[in-house]
């Protein structure tokens, strides 16, 4: 499991000061590929708008398995979901 730190700056108040907020979010690690067991990798797609999780096995003759989500956590959660989970 990893963590992601997001720091945001709010609008300036009438004194010209900014409100700075920090958010630490836990992100699960992707499980191995459900088909071949190879490790998975994450990368950003569409100018960083989506996160893609994909199998790193480049020796297969079919299109590699991948899934995407709007956030890193969403993509990893979807990738980690298995039919046996219910």
Residue pairs with C-beta under 8 A, 6 or more apart in sequence:
1 26
1 27
1 28
1 29
2 26
2 27
2 29
3 24
3 25
3 26
3 27
4 24
4 25
4 27
4 72
5 22
5 23
5 24
6 22
6 23
6 25
7 20
7 21
7 22
7 23
8 20
8 21
8 23
9 18
9 19
9 20
10 18
10 19
10 20
10 21
11 18
11 19
12 18
13 19
25 73
27 72
27 73
27 76
28 73
28 76
28 77
28 80
29 76
30 40
30 41
30 42
30 53
30 76
30 79
30 80
31 40
31 79
31 80
31 82
32 38
32 39
32 40
33 39
33 40
33 55
33 56
33 57
33 65
34 65
34 82
35 55
35 65
36 55
36 57
36 60
38 55
38 56
38 57
39 56
40 53
40 54
40 55
40 56
40 79
41 53
41 54
41 56
42 51
42 52
42 53
42 72
42 75
42 76
43 51
43 52
43 54
44 50
44 51
44 52
45 51
45 52
45 68
49 70
50 68
50 69
50 70
50 75
51 68
51 69
51 70
51 71
51 72
51 74
51 75
51 76
52 66
52 67
52 68
52 75
53 66
53 67
53 68
53 69
53 75
53 76
53 78
53 79
54 64
54 65
54 66
54 67
55 64
55 65
55 66
57 64
58 64
67 75
67 78
67 79
68 75
69 75
69 76
69 77
69 78
